């Protein structure tokens, strides 16, 4: 791969990824703090694991931007301006929270996939490795959220059958 001297599109993409990741971090904390319902404990713990993983990702992305000899965006205003995600501004039920988080993780995974080519064309294998790790994390989280949504539209009697631990 030929190393490109012009990293501007890659750095812009990384700053957008940083902003999206930060907004998703805040959205996930909102869900962690405000989730209600019979699955409260499971969702509360799951959301905590997710926002902790995102906090680590924020640091990795920002440090990669710095390693590329430029400054990372680092203000709430710039994150909200650059991010394509929306904050949660109202109380949601658990199902809506799961759907919101699922959509956001899938959206970021799709944007990361588009950054693969830019990193590859720049000859930046380190950034490409970071992007692969981030896409893998978002894909896995999306799978977990999608699986958590399975059966939410079933009648309560069928939900009990699906989630009955007495057969374990």
trRosetta pair geometry for C-beta under 8 A, 3 or more apart (Angstrom, degrees):
i j d omega theta_ij theta_ji phi_ij phi_ji
1 120 6.6 -121 -127 -176 139 64
1 123 4.1 163 128 -114 106 80
1 125 7.3 147 47 -54 147 97
2 123 5.5 -119 94 -60 29 130
3 122 7.2 15 -152 162 49 56
3 123 3.9 -110 -90 79 49 150
3 124 7.8 92 -130 -60 77 62
4 7 6.9 145 97 -67 97 59
4 121 6.5 22 -23 134 141 75
4 122 4.5 -89 41 -131 114 56
4 123 6.0 153 0 13 71 100
6 9 7.5 48 135 7 96 89
6 122 7.8 -120 82 -114 58 95
7 10 4.8 -63 -168 51 74 115
7 11 5.3 76 130 -28 94 102
7 68 5.6 -154 144 -173 157 123
7 70 7.9 -159 95 -12 122 130
7 122 5.8 72 -109 -144 74 138
7 124 7.2 77 -119 -53 109 142
8 11 5.8 -57 -139 39 28 108
8 12 6.2 30 160 -19 64 106
9 12 5.7 -53 -145 38 30 112
9 13 6.3 33 154 -20 63 107
9 118 5.2 -128 119 -147 111 128
9 122 8.0 -161 67 -60 95 119
10 13 5.6 -55 -150 37 30 113
10 14 6.3 30 152 -18 65 105
10 68 7.4 -150 105 -139 114 158
10 115 7.3 100 -133 -162 67 96
10 118 5.0 172 -86 141 76 111
10 119 5.8 106 -127 -85 119 61
10 122 5.1 -20 -43 -34 146 159
10 124 6.3 91 -157 25 164 152
10 127 6.4 59 -178 134 127 167
11 14 5.6 -52 -145 37 33 112
11 15 6.4 34 154 -19 64 103
11 65 6.3 98 -144 -138 83 87
11 68 5.8 -164 -90 113 103 145
11 70 5.4 33 -146 49 145 153
12 15 5.8 -54 -149 36 31 110
12 16 6.5 31 152 -17 64 104
13 16 5.7 -53 -150 36 33 111
13 17 6.3 34 150 -19 65 105
13 111 7.9 178 -160 164 93 96
13 114 7.9 -148 -137 102 130 92
13 115 4.6 149 163 -113 142 111
13 118 5.7 131 -7 73 158 159
14 17 5.4 -51 -145 38 34 114
14 18 6.2 41 151 -23 65 102
14 61 6.1 176 -172 -172 91 93
14 64 6.4 -129 -152 97 143 111
14 65 5.1 174 122 -82 133 96
14 68 7.6 134 33 16 161 150
14 115 7.6 113 -64 -150 61 145
14 127 7.1 -81 -77 -147 127 123
15 18 5.4 -45 -145 33 34 116
15 19 6.5 36 153 -18 63 103
15 65 6.5 88 -71 -114 74 143
15 72 6.8 175 -106 -149 84 61
15 73 4.8 89 -156 -5 106 116
15 82 6.0 -92 135 -156 92 159
16 19 5.7 -53 -149 37 33 111
16 20 6.3 32 153 -17 66 106
16 82 5.2 -142 -108 169 60 106
16 83 7.4 145 -161 -95 65 39
16 84 7.4 31 -173 -15 108 98
16 111 7.2 -119 121 173 118 140
17 20 5.7 -53 -143 39 31 110
17 21 6.1 32 156 -20 65 108
17 61 5.8 -144 109 -145 106 142
17 108 7.2 99 -138 -156 76 97
17 111 6.8 179 -91 117 83 120
17 112 6.7 80 -115 -88 125 82
17 115 6.9 -15 -54 -46 132 161
17 134 7.2 45 -175 150 132 165
18 21 5.8 -57 -146 37 27 111
18 22 6.3 26 155 -19 63 107
18 58 6.7 88 -151 -143 77 68
18 61 4.6 -179 -88 122 85 130
18 62 5.9 96 -128 -70 132 74
18 65 6.8 -28 -47 -31 144 141
18 72 6.1 -175 -134 -165 172 108
18 73 6.1 154 90 53 131 98
18 79 7.5 -101 120 -111 81 90
18 82 7.8 16 72 103 83 145
19 22 5.8 -55 -147 35 29 110
19 23 6.4 26 157 -15 65 106
19 73 6.3 -8 -63 86 99 141
19 78 6.9 -115 -97 128 118 73
19 79 4.3 172 -137 -144 81 60
19 80 7.6 -139 -166 -26 112 16
19 81 7.6 -88 -142 67 150 58
19 82 3.7 169 -26 87 169 111
19 83 4.1 -141 140 -61 103 80
20 23 5.9 -56 -147 39 30 108
20 24 6.2 29 155 -17 65 109
20 82 7.8 -98 -36 118 68 90
20 83 5.0 145 -82 -133 52 87
20 84 6.3 -8 -93 36 111 79
20 85 5.4 110 -140 -8 76 115
20 104 7.9 174 -177 -173 95 93
20 107 7.7 -141 -158 110 134 104
20 108 5.2 161 140 -104 135 105
20 111 6.9 128 -14 60 172 157
21 24 5.7 -55 -145 40 30 111
21 25 6.3 41 150 -28 63 102
21 54 5.9 179 -177 -161 87 93
21 57 5.4 -128 -162 113 140 116
21 58 5.4 -178 120 -84 120 74
21 61 6.1 142 28 7 156 156
21 108 7.0 100 -75 -138 68 146
21 134 7.9 -72 -87 -149 130 127
22 25 5.4 -47 -151 27 33 119
22 26 6.8 30 153 -15 64 101
22 58 5.7 85 -81 -116 78 123
22 79 4.7 -72 82 -141 137 140
22 83 7.3 -115 63 -72 89 131
23 26 5.8 -54 -153 36 35 109
23 27 6.3 36 149 -19 67 107
23 79 6.0 169 -51 157 88 108
23 80 7.0 117 -89 -94 117 56
23 83 4.3 85 -15 -147 145 165
23 85 4.5 165 105 76 136 120
23 86 7.9 121 170 57 135 5
23 87 6.5 -109 -159 -75 99 73
24 27 5.4 -51 -142 39 35 114
24 28 6.1 37 156 -21 67 106
24 54 6.0 -143 102 -133 99 146
24 85 6.0 53 -61 64 78 179
24 101 7.8 100 -157 -136 94 73
24 104 5.2 159 -110 151 105 132
24 105 7.3 110 -148 -73 142 63
24 108 6.6 -36 -45 -43 153 146
25 28 5.9 -57 -148 36 25 110
25 29 6.5 25 153 -17 62 105
25 51 5.6 98 -155 -146 67 83
25 54 4.1 -173 -91 125 87 131
25 55 6.2 109 -137 -68 131 62
25 58 6.3 -12 -47 -49 151 130
26 29 5.7 -52 -148 36 32 111
26 30 6.5 40 150 -24 64 101
26 87 6.6 -34 106 -122 124 97
27 30 5.5 -50 -153 30 33 117
27 31 6.7 31 150 -17 64 102
27 85 7.0 -95 -26 153 145 132
27 87 6.4 -157 -79 -137 90 50
27 88 5.5 114 -134 -12 83 102
27 100 6.8 -133 177 135 128 119
27 101 6.9 171 126 -92 115 77
27 104 6.4 143 82 -47 157 173
28 31 5.6 -50 -151 35 36 112
28 32 6.3 41 148 -23 65 104
28 47 5.6 177 -179 -164 82 87
28 50 5.0 -130 -158 108 141 113
28 51 4.2 178 108 -74 119 92
28 54 6.2 139 32 8 150 150
28 101 6.4 83 -95 -116 82 118
29 32 5.3 -50 -146 35 36 117
29 33 6.2 29 158 -14 68 107
29 47 7.6 144 -98 156 23 110
29 51 5.0 95 -65 -121 74 157
30 33 6.2 -63 -149 41 26 105
30 34 5.9 -17 168 15 64 122
30 87 7.8 115 -32 -172 155 81
30 88 4.8 178 116 54 158 128
31 34 6.5 -79 -130 54 21 87
31 35 5.6 41 174 -54 67 102
31 43 7.5 -100 156 163 101 108
31 47 4.8 -151 102 -126 102 144
31 88 7.5 117 -55 -7 77 162
31 92 7.9 -34 -105 63 84 117
31 97 4.4 128 -127 -165 113 126
31 100 7.7 -174 -73 72 126 119
31 101 6.4 -24 -34 -54 165 126
32 35 6.8 -27 -128 -3 14 110
32 44 6.0 88 -156 -148 66 58
32 47 3.7 -166 -79 115 81 124
32 48 5.4 109 -134 -65 132 65
32 51 6.0 -70 -26 -5 144 137
34 91 6.3 -139 174 -129 134 83
34 92 7.7 88 113 44 124 71
34 97 7.9 177 86 -89 95 139
35 40 5.9 158 116 -131 98 67
35 43 4.7 -140 166 111 161 130
35 44 5.9 -153 60 -71 126 72
35 47 6.7 172 -21 -10 138 149
35 94 5.4 64 -154 -100 96 90
35 97 6.1 -98 -98 38 94 171
36 40 6.3 -20 -153 -92 27 108
36 93 7.2 -73 60 -136 98 61
36 94 6.6 -131 63 -45 53 97
37 40 5.7 160 64 -55 53 79
37 43 7.6 45 62 13 106 144
37 93 7.0 76 -53 -168 132 86
37 94 4.7 -82 23 -16 146 135
39 42 4.8 -55 -175 50 85 113
39 43 5.2 82 122 -22 96 105
39 94 6.3 130 62 -179 108 165
40 43 6.2 -69 -144 44 22 103
40 44 5.7 25 162 -25 66 114
40 94 7.9 -119 -84 -82 54 135
41 44 5.7 -53 -140 35 25 114
41 45 6.4 21 161 -13 61 108
42 45 6.2 -61 -152 39 26 106
42 46 6.2 24 154 -18 64 112
43 46 5.5 -56 -141 40 32 112
43 47 6.0 31 160 -18 68 107
43 94 5.8 -108 -80 -142 169 118
43 97 7.5 80 -173 92 136 137
43 98 7.7 -91 -125 -68 119 100
43 148 7.6 109 -96 -167 87 144
44 47 6.2 -56 -146 37 23 107
44 48 6.5 26 152 -21 59 108
45 48 5.6 -55 -149 33 31 114
45 49 6.6 32 154 -18 65 102
46 49 5.9 -53 -153 34 32 110
46 50 6.4 30 150 -19 64 108
46 144 7.0 -172 -158 149 123 129
46 148 7.3 118 158 -82 174 150
47 50 5.5 -55 -148 38 34 114
47 51 6.3 26 158 -15 69 103
47 101 7.9 -123 -111 -87 92 159
48 51 6.2 -56 -142 38 29 100
48 52 6.3 29 157 -18 63 108
49 52 5.9 -59 -149 37 28 111
49 53 6.4 28 154 -19 64 107
50 53 5.8 -56 -150 35 31 110
50 54 6.4 29 153 -17 65 107
50 101 7.4 23 158 -163 165 138
50 141 5.9 98 -122 -135 108 127
51 54 5.3 -51 -145 39 38 115
51 55 6.4 49 152 -28 66 98
52 55 5.6 -45 -149 27 34 115
52 56 6.9 33 152 -15 61 101
53 56 5.9 -55 -158 36 34 111
53 57 6.4 36 146 -21 66 107
53 137 6.3 -175 162 -166 129 129
53 141 7.6 -170 81 -72 149 129
54 57 5.3 -53 -146 37 37 116
54 58 6.4 48 152 -29 67 97
55 58 5.8 -44 -152 24 31 115
55 59 7.0 29 151 -14 60 103
56 59 5.9 -58 -159 36 34 111
56 60 6.4 32 149 -18 68 108
57 60 5.5 -55 -145 38 35 112
57 61 6.1 32 158 -18 69 106
57 134 6.2 104 -145 -115 121 98
57 137 6.9 -159 -81 87 133 162
58 61 6.1 -58 -148 37 26 107
58 62 6.2 20 157 -14 63 112
59 62 6.0 -59 -143 41 27 108
59 63 6.1 23 160 -16 64 111
60 63 5.9 -60 -145 40 25 108
60 64 6.4 28 155 -22 63 105
60 130 6.4 179 151 -144 113 115
61 64 5.7 -54 -151 32 30 112
61 65 6.7 33 150 -20 63 102
61 72 7.6 119 119 -132 77 134
61 130 7.2 141 -95 165 61 132
61 134 7.5 58 -74 -84 108 143
62 65 5.6 -51 -153 32 35 113
62 66 6.6 34 149 -16 65 104
62 72 4.0 64 -145 -153 81 175
62 74 7.2 71 -133 -86 131 99
63 66 5.5 -50 -148 37 37 113
63 67 6.3 43 150 -24 66 102
63 72 8.0 -27 -42 -40 24 145
64 67 5.4 -49 -147 33 35 115
64 68 6.7 33 151 -17 63 103
64 126 7.3 -177 -136 128 106 103
64 127 6.0 120 179 -105 131 82
64 130 5.5 -18 -83 -59 156 174
65 68 5.8 -60 -157 36 32 110
65 70 6.1 -74 170 78 83 90
65 71 7.4 12 134 139 113 18
65 72 4.1 113 80 -83 141 91
66 69 7.7 57 175 -70 39 18
66 70 7.3 -126 -108 68 32 45
66 71 7.2 25 -98 -117 75 36
66 72 6.0 -53 -48 -23 83 104
67 126 7.6 -84 116 118 145 145
68 124 7.8 4 -101 -130 115 145
68 127 7.5 32 -67 -68 125 128
71 74 7.6 -82 165 -5 97 112
73 78 4.2 -144 -170 130 115 137
73 79 6.6 155 128 -67 119 62
73 82 6.2 95 93 -7 176 153
74 78 7.2 31 38 53 26 135
75 78 4.6 88 59 9 89 100
75 79 6.9 -152 92 -7 45 85
76 79 5.6 -55 -147 36 33 113
76 80 6.3 29 157 -16 67 106
77 80 6.1 -59 -149 38 27 106
77 81 6.3 25 154 -18 63 111
78 81 5.5 -56 -143 39 33 113
78 82 5.9 20 162 -10 69 113
79 82 6.2 -65 -140 45 25 100
79 83 5.7 25 165 -27 65 116
80 83 6.0 -50 -129 31 25 111
80 87 7.6 -26 -116 -32 104 115
84 107 6.9 -141 99 160 115 130
84 111 7.4 160 34 -73 139 146
85 104 5.3 50 -125 -131 127 107
85 107 6.9 148 -83 87 91 144
85 108 7.8 -12 -55 -59 124 98
88 92 6.4 -85 -153 -9 127 122
88 97 7.9 9 -104 -112 154 79
88 100 6.7 62 -82 163 111 165
92 96 3.8 -122 -174 90 116 123
92 97 5.0 149 98 -56 123 76
92 100 6.8 27 142 -12 178 138
93 96 5.2 92 54 12 70 102
93 97 7.2 -128 101 -7 36 91
94 97 5.5 -55 -149 35 34 115
94 98 6.4 35 155 -20 67 103
95 98 5.8 -53 -150 35 31 111
95 99 6.4 28 153 -15 64 107
95 149 7.0 95 -144 -125 78 89
95 152 5.3 136 -112 176 117 151
96 99 5.6 -55 -145 40 34 112
96 100 6.1 38 154 -23 67 105
97 100 5.7 -54 -146 35 29 111
97 101 6.3 23 158 -13 64 108
98 101 6.0 -58 -146 41 28 107
98 102 6.1 32 154 -22 64 109
98 145 5.3 167 -166 -165 82 92
98 148 5.5 -137 -136 99 137 117
98 149 5.2 168 131 -71 136 97
98 152 7.9 174 60 -55 148 156
99 102 5.6 -53 -143 36 29 115
99 103 6.3 29 158 -18 64 105
99 149 6.8 91 -71 -102 74 141
100 103 6.0 -57 -150 36 27 109
100 104 6.4 23 154 -16 63 110
101 104 5.7 -58 -146 39 32 111
101 105 6.2 29 158 -17 67 106
101 141 7.7 -96 155 152 107 111
101 145 5.4 -153 99 -117 106 149
102 105 6.1 -57 -146 37 27 106
102 106 6.3 23 157 -15 63 110
102 142 5.8 94 -148 -141 70 73
102 145 4.1 -165 -80 119 89 134
102 146 5.9 112 -131 -64 130 70
102 149 7.0 -27 -47 -24 153 140
103 106 5.9 -59 -147 40 28 110
103 107 6.1 32 154 -24 64 109
104 107 5.6 -52 -145 34 30 114
104 108 6.5 27 158 -15 64 104
105 108 6.0 -55 -147 38 31 107
105 109 6.3 33 154 -21 65 107
105 138 4.7 175 -171 -163 85 85
105 139 7.9 175 154 -66 108 20
105 141 4.9 -138 -133 94 152 110
105 142 4.3 -166 108 -69 124 88
105 145 6.7 148 26 13 143 144
106 109 5.6 -54 -146 36 31 113
106 110 6.4 33 154 -20 64 105
106 138 7.5 164 -76 157 24 108
106 142 5.1 101 -65 -120 78 141
107 110 5.8 -56 -153 34 29 112
107 111 6.5 26 151 -16 64 106
108 111 5.6 -55 -148 38 35 111
108 112 6.3 39 153 -23 67 103
108 134 7.8 -94 147 154 112 108
108 138 5.2 -141 89 -123 107 152
109 112 5.7 -51 -148 33 31 113
109 113 6.6 39 151 -25 62 102
109 135 5.3 97 -143 -144 78 74
109 138 4.0 -166 -68 108 95 129
109 139 5.5 111 -126 -62 145 72
109 142 6.6 -61 -15 -22 146 142
110 113 5.6 -48 -153 27 33 116
110 114 7.0 32 150 -16 61 102
111 114 5.7 -54 -157 34 37 112
111 115 6.8 37 146 -21 66 104
112 115 5.4 -56 -154 33 39 114
112 116 7.3 62 146 -41 64 84
112 131 5.3 167 -170 -165 98 91
112 134 5.5 -159 -121 98 149 110
112 135 4.4 -165 107 -76 140 95
112 138 6.9 154 7 25 143 145
113 116 5.8 -27 -166 -6 39 117
113 135 6.3 99 -63 -118 71 139
114 117 7.0 -47 -176 24 43 104
114 118 7.6 36 138 -9 65 108
115 118 5.3 -57 -156 39 53 114
115 119 6.0 50 150 -19 81 104
115 131 5.5 -147 97 -128 115 143
116 119 6.1 -63 -152 39 28 107
116 120 6.1 25 154 -19 66 112
116 128 6.6 70 -143 -136 66 89
116 131 6.0 -176 -85 121 66 143
116 132 7.7 74 -107 -69 104 76
117 120 5.5 -56 -143 40 31 113
117 121 6.0 30 158 -18 67 107
118 121 5.9 -54 -144 38 27 108
118 122 6.4 25 154 -16 61 109
119 122 5.7 -60 -149 40 30 111
119 124 4.9 -93 -162 72 77 101
119 125 7.9 120 155 -89 103 21
119 127 4.5 -146 -133 100 120 108
119 128 4.2 164 127 -72 132 78
119 131 5.9 -159 -10 0 158 145
120 123 7.6 36 175 -71 33 29
120 124 8.0 -93 -65 48 17 67
120 128 6.0 79 -68 -95 67 134
122 127 7.4 5 77 50 132 138
124 127 4.2 16 132 27 120 114
124 128 6.2 148 100 -20 69 87
125 128 5.2 -52 -143 39 37 118
125 129 6.3 45 154 -25 67 100
126 129 5.7 -50 -153 31 30 113
126 130 6.7 31 148 -17 62 103
127 130 5.4 -50 -150 36 38 114
127 131 6.3 39 151 -20 68 104
128 131 5.6 -54 -147 37 32 112
128 132 6.4 35 153 -22 64 103
129 132 5.7 -52 -149 33 31 112
129 133 6.6 31 153 -17 63 105
130 133 5.8 -57 -153 37 32 111
130 134 6.3 28 152 -18 67 107
131 134 5.6 -54 -144 38 32 110
131 135 6.2 32 157 -19 66 105
132 135 5.9 -53 -145 37 29 109
132 136 6.3 33 154 -21 62 107
133 136 5.7 -55 -149 35 29 114
133 137 6.5 30 153 -19 64 106
134 137 5.7 -53 -149 35 33 112
134 138 6.4 28 155 -14 66 106
135 138 5.8 -56 -146 40 33 107
135 139 6.1 35 155 -21 67 108
136 139 5.8 -55 -144 37 27 112
136 140 6.4 26 157 -18 63 107
137 140 5.9 -56 -148 37 28 109
137 141 6.3 25 156 -16 64 108
138 141 5.7 -55 -144 40 32 109
138 142 6.2 36 155 -22 65 106
139 142 5.7 -54 -147 35 29 113
139 143 6.5 33 152 -21 63 104
140 143 5.6 -52 -152 32 33 114
140 144 6.6 31 151 -17 65 104
141 144 5.6 -53 -149 36 35 111
141 145 6.3 33 153 -16 67 106
142 145 5.8 -55 -145 40 31 109
142 146 6.0 34 155 -21 66 108
143 146 5.7 -55 -143 38 28 112
143 147 6.2 28 156 -18 63 108
144 147 5.7 -55 -146 38 29 111
144 148 6.4 32 152 -22 63 106
145 148 5.5 -53 -149 34 32 114
145 149 6.6 30 152 -18 63 105
146 149 5.8 -59 -155 35 32 111
146 150 7.3 53 145 -42 61 88
147 150 5.6 -26 -159 -5 41 118
149 152 5.4 -58 -164 -6 58 126
151 154 4.7 -30 -163 4 73 125
151 158 7.3 -143 -155 119 105 101
151 159 5.8 135 154 -108 115 78
151 162 5.2 -119 -132 72 163 173
151 163 7.9 174 109 -38 154 99
154 158 4.2 -100 166 85 124 122
154 159 5.3 155 86 -58 111 79
154 162 7.2 98 62 -9 162 139
155 158 5.2 86 62 12 78 101
155 159 7.2 -140 100 -9 39 90
156 159 5.4 -52 -147 32 37 117
156 160 6.6 42 156 -24 67 99
157 160 6.0 -50 -157 28 32 112
157 161 7.1 32 147 -17 61 102
158 161 5.5 -49 -154 33 42 114
158 162 6.4 41 151 -19 69 104
159 162 5.7 -56 -149 37 34 110
159 163 6.0 -1 164 9 69 114
160 163 6.5 -73 -137 55 25 89
160 164 5.8 50 159 -61 65 99
161 164 5.8 -32 -140 -6 25 120
164 167 6.2 67 109 -1 99 99
165 168 5.0 -29 -170 3 71 124
